[in-house]
Each structure stands twice: as C-alpha cells, then as structure tokens.
Amino acid sequence: MVILFDGRAVMCCQDMAREVIWGDVARDGIVKVWNGKVRRETIRRLYTGQTCKQDFLCARCEQALGPGAMVQSLLQSAWRKLKKHPPQTRAATY
C-alpha cells in the first residue's frame, strides 16, 4: 500500500495513474483502509490466483510479469502464511 500526498491509498508504487484506490487514510485512518473491502477483495484475488480483469494493473506491470511469475508465487506464499497465522487487531494508542 502506498499513501499519496493527498491521503489516498493506492495498491502499489507502480500505480501512478491511481487506478486501484483502496481508500483515504486522511479521512478514514490507515486501519480502516487496510481492512477495507476494496483492499481485501483485491488481495484475495491476487493471493488465491483468481482471474482479474485483463487490463488490471498487475497484468500490465513488467515487475509482476517477471520470470516464473515471481510476484504471483510470493503472493500465494504470503496468503498461505496469513491463513495459518492471521494478524491480530489491536486498538491504537496515542
């Protein structure tokens, strides 16, 4: 997740056109954006290998389409780890 100057959170640093906006950290806070529906659905599709739209950002990315689909492999590995050990949520203290 990359947070832009205006508070919007996008999926990745390669999303210069702001195609996949996960939310607004300035308005909603980072936890709400991180746990938001758009981010969860995008990650679920990537990690589980489900098909995305043909023009999806990752489908056009040179880094994501490297030898052996390295990114897909890493994402699937991370998904398996998350399933075994889901993150614990804690209230933020300031």
C-alpha positions in Angstrom: 0.0 0.0 0.0 1.3 3.5 -0.9 -0.2 6.6 0.7 -0.2 9.6 -1.7 0.3 13.2 -0.7 -3.5 13.8 -0.5 -4.1 10.9 1.8 -5.4 8.4 -0.8 -4.0 4.9 -0.5 -3.2 3.0 -3.7 -2.3 -0.6 -4.2 1.3 -0.1 -5.3 4.0 2.3 -6.2 3.6 1.4 -9.9 0.0 2.8 -9.8 1.0 6.3 -11.0 -2.4 6.8 -12.6 -4.2 5.9 -9.4 -6.2 3.1 -10.9 -6.7 1.0 -7.7 -7.5 3.3 -4.8 -8.1 1.4 -1.6 -9.3 4.4 0.4 -8.5 7.7 2.0 -6.2 7.5 5.0 -6.6 11.2 5.8 -10.3 10.8 6.1 -10.8 7.2 7.4 -7.5 6.3 9.0 -5.0 3.6 8.0 -6.6 0.7 9.8 -10.0 1.3 8.2 -8.3 1.5 4.7 -6.2 -1.6 5.4 -9.2 -3.6 6.5 -11.4 -2.1 3.8 -13.5 -4.1 1.3 -11.6 -2.8 -1.8 -8.2 -3.8 -0.4 -9.3 -7.2 0.9 -11.0 -8.1 -2.4 -8.0 -7.1 -4.4 -5.6 -9.0 -2.2 -7.9 -12.1 -2.1 -8.0 -12.2 -5.9 -4.2 -11.8 -6.2 -3.3 -14.3 -3.5 -5.7 -17.0 -4.5 -4.9 -16.8 -8.2 -8.4 -15.8 -9.2 -8.7 -14.0 -12.5 -8.7 -10.3 -12.6 -9.8 -8.0 -15.5 -7.4 -8.3 -18.4 -6.5 -4.6 -18.1 -5.8 -4.9 -14.3 -2.7 -3.0 -13.2 -0.7 -6.1 -12.3 -1.4 -7.7 -15.7 0.4 -4.8 -17.4 3.3 -4.5 -14.9 6.8 -5.6 -16.0 7.7 -6.3 -12.4 4.7 -8.5 -11.8 5.2 -10.4 -15.1 8.9 -11.3 -14.4 10.5 -14.8 -14.8 8.3 -17.5 -13.4 5.6 -15.1 -12.3 7.6 -14.4 -9.2 5.1 -11.9 -7.8 2.3 -14.4 -8.1 4.3 -17.0 -6.3 5.2 -14.6 -3.5 1.6 -13.5 -3.1 0.4 -17.1 -2.9 3.0 -17.9 -0.3 2.1 -14.9 1.8 -1.6 -15.8 1.6 -0.9 -19.3 2.9 1.1 -17.8 5.8 -1.7 -15.4 6.6 -4.3 -18.2 6.6 -2.2 -20.1 9.1 -1.4 -17.1 11.3 -4.0 -14.3 10.8 -2.9 -10.8 12.1 -4.3 -9.8 15.5 -6.1 -6.5 15.6 -5.3 -4.1 18.4 -6.7 -0.7 19.3 -4.2 2.1 18.5 -3.0 4.0 21.5 -1.8 7.6 21.1 
